[in-house]
């Protein structure tokens, strides 16, 4: 039995069923037993692999994207380069190596990492030591000033809530206890009106499940406000949909395989698809413009990933060429990450479109 299971059982017995958001927050962020608190889950030896771990090309293109955006901003001599959820620091390391080709860019930036995991901070401090990054528990403590923000597979791990329509009423999907003491999904009392269900889905057929992520909307609104006030831009990359999608996307992963979502709390990665339509609404204002979402395939190809792959292959042996070919297919393939993953950018309304859009 996982350490968190007894904690969750006690809370449910004392207070009643909990929201899915509460469950995710405890499982991922508990200071002692949380999934991200005491492990490095990335790569072949972990539970899942992200795009920066698949190929250096991904981070390199993001770095050049940031460098060009800085040039579009007028090359300010002080700008905060921010990554939300930087993992092992691989993306940022590859990005800064590539961005060093942009004259004076590295001199202008200060690196800021939004990371709550002590284990991952330790890894990041080694990988990015030469850049002297500053760490933050959340985006609210980032310094004022122009920002270039990168968020790759950050929003999918934020806690969601789920709502299910039954007999023309909406119910929240909660987590309670079965007779044998195991965690199980239960439904709340019926709600005739629920503000978290968008108008486009209010009269959806019975059985429809709608997901909402209030935390994501608050974060995006703050990021957009900072971009609107001080300049810069934000790049959000994640798996998700444009807002028209419904259904249960809550998932658990362990050892690179899907796993029952309520089993082994704190021992498996939990995530859900990102609603880019909702993010775009939260980020749009008089001073900002939202670009996308577009497919990761289209974005990476616009930035030149195929040309970069050709360059890397020129001096590679057969084994390395195969690895590059495999990585390119995984990042851009329609049946792999190329279509499921989406890319959205936020920029100032008075600025040109950022690269790739």
Protein Blocks (a to p, Z undefined) as FASTA:
>chain_A
ZZklmmmmmmmmmnopadfklmmmmmmmomklgmklmpcfedjklmbdcfklmpmklmmm
mmmmmmmmmmmnopaabdcdddehklnommmmmmmmmmmmpghklmmpccddddfbfklm
mmmmmmmmmnopacdfbfklpcedddddddehklmmpccdddddeehiacdddddddfko
pacdddddddfbdfklcfklmmgcehiacdddfklmmmmmmmmmmmmmnopcdddddddd
ehlagcjfbdcdeehiacdfkgoghiaccdddddfklmmmmmgcfkbccehjddfklmmm
mnopmmmmmmmmmmpcfklmmmmmmmmmmmmomklmmmmpccdddddfkbccdehZZ
